[in-house]
Amino acid sequence: MTVAAVAVAAVVVGGFVASRQTPQSQAGAAAQLVTPSQTAAALEFTGPKVVPIDVRKLPVGAAPQVTYLRDRTVYGGAGTPVRVPGSIEIDAVARLHDAVLTIQLKTVRSAALVILDASGKQIEQVPGVDSVVTSTDGQAAAYASGGRYAPEEHVGGTVYYRRSATGAVKQLAQRSVYDLRVLGVTNDTVYFQASDDLTGPWNFYRWQVDQPKPTRISTVRSPIAVSGDGTLVAGLASQNDSGMCTTLMTIATGSQRWRSCQYQLTRFSPGNTFTIGIPAGSDPYGDLENVALDPKTGNQLRKWTGPSLRDARPEDGDHVVLAWHDKPVPGSRSALVRCTVSSGKCELATPPASGTLLLGS
């Protein structure tokens, strides 16, 4: 996983200028966003199970509501576009209210969190930070310094929590761990992973930020994704010929809902109406398919295919934004594509272009 993370950090990906039109479906009607309270069972599923994405034939929709980076400008989320100054590589972006949080890499051994206000002015820089997440509502952020890209050279780290870009910060030191990384934050709770040694597996921790110590959830091993409401977690379970199998578990009880050796889970939609899956043994230069799975049953709700799909973020309870690339190589052209889970239909959220393209938190 560490080697793959370094490879992904080195990928140069595509670019765009945001469109601000009303979202349109393939039939021309405005695409309606779905509230988190809706469940997969409440949605009416129509259309083909497998949907090839051909950006040349897609209608133009609204700009993404999720946070994303095009070249060195952060779009989406609660604030206006913010230009990130400088030329240091940007590895991750997030929105906390109207502020922008970026992880910047001089090298894989020299990461830092740089926080910018709505005008792009630097508020703070925190050396060593190499992972960041924000809550679904954008009201809280968690980040960590944990040697994510060079764990063999880094022991211990710190988890941080804050509710504003300029307010108080709570810290949790973790001294004798490796590969520390934040996975999720909801209300005043942070979820993170860390390993006792370099060989793994990762342990799963829940930190109530008013407490001096975290709680280890021993029923979950090698966590990789946590739902926005903090009720579900996906963890790597066992090795097969294609890669690692993934289990979906309920955090409160530690019970397993289902397991997949075909897909690795990466994200949960608001309200847990679907979870995004990528092929086991995913390629850092993109996959030929992404799927939406039912968190209750593991059944496939929809599959989208393309020449190179490199990332995806749920936009609401029925829409996902995919980072589409025209080739599985560095320097490819790219676009953000919005697809509806219940119908499978897709539209362009940004036009195809060259340059860096990165989905954020």
C-alpha positions, 0 to 999 in steps of 0.5 A: 500500500505504501509503494502504491501511495508513492506511485499515486503521489507521483502521477501527473493527472489532467485539468479543467475549467469549471462549468456552472450550468444547471445539471442535465441528465441524458434526457435533458431534465435537471439532475436532482440531488438526493438527500442523505436520508434516502436509502438505496432501497428508496431509489428506483434503479433503471437502465443497464448495469454496465455503463461505458463512459464516452465523454464525446457524447456526454451532455454538459452538467453543473460543476462538481459540488465536491472539492477538487483541484485543477492545476493549482486552483481548488474548486467546489465545496463551501467556498469560492475558487482558491489559487494555491501559490507556489510550485510544490507538488500538491498531493491532497486538498480539502475544504474546511468551511471556506478555507483550503487545506492542502498537503504539499510534497517537496519530496515523499519524505518532506510533507506539510499541511498548508492552510489557506484562507478564502483569498489564498493567503497562507494561515498556517503550515504544519510540517510532517502532515501527510493525510487529511480528511474533513467531515461530510458537512465540511465543519471539521477536519482531521489530519496526521503526521505519520510517515505515510510515504516513508514509514520505514524512516518514521516512527510515531506521529500526531493526530490533529483535530480542528473545527476552523482554520484559525481556531483551537487545535486538539492533538493526540501523540502516538509514539510507537506506531508506523504508517499513521493515517487519518481515515474519517472524522464525524462530529467530535470523533476521529478515526485513524489507522496505525501499525505496531510494526512495519509488516502490519497489519494496521490497527483501527482507532477511534479518538473522541477528541475530548479524551486523552487516549484513543480506543482501539477497535480490535474487531477491525483489521487493516481499515481503509475507509470509514463512512461519513457518519462513523457507522461503517468501516471497510478493512482488508481481510485476506490475500487472493490471486487478484489482491486483498479481499475487503470486508464491510463491517459495522463499527459499533458491533464489529459484525461483518456484513459482507466480503468482496475479493473482486473490489476494494471499497474506497468511499461511502455516500452520504447516508450510506446509500452506496459505497464505491469500489475499485478492482482489487489490485488497482493500478495507480494510473487508473482502472477500467471500471468503478462500481457502486455497491449496496452497503447492506448486501454487497450487490452491484448497483452500477458499473461504469467503465472507461480507459482510465478511472483514477478516483471517485467521490460520492456527491450525494446519495445518488450521484458520484463524481469520477476522475476520467482520463483518456489514457492510463499514462502520465500526462493524459487528458482528463475530466470530471464526470458526474454519474447517477447511481439509480439510472447510470446516466452520466454528464460532464461536470468539467470539460476534458483538458490537460493538467493536474486533476485531483479530487479532494475531501 
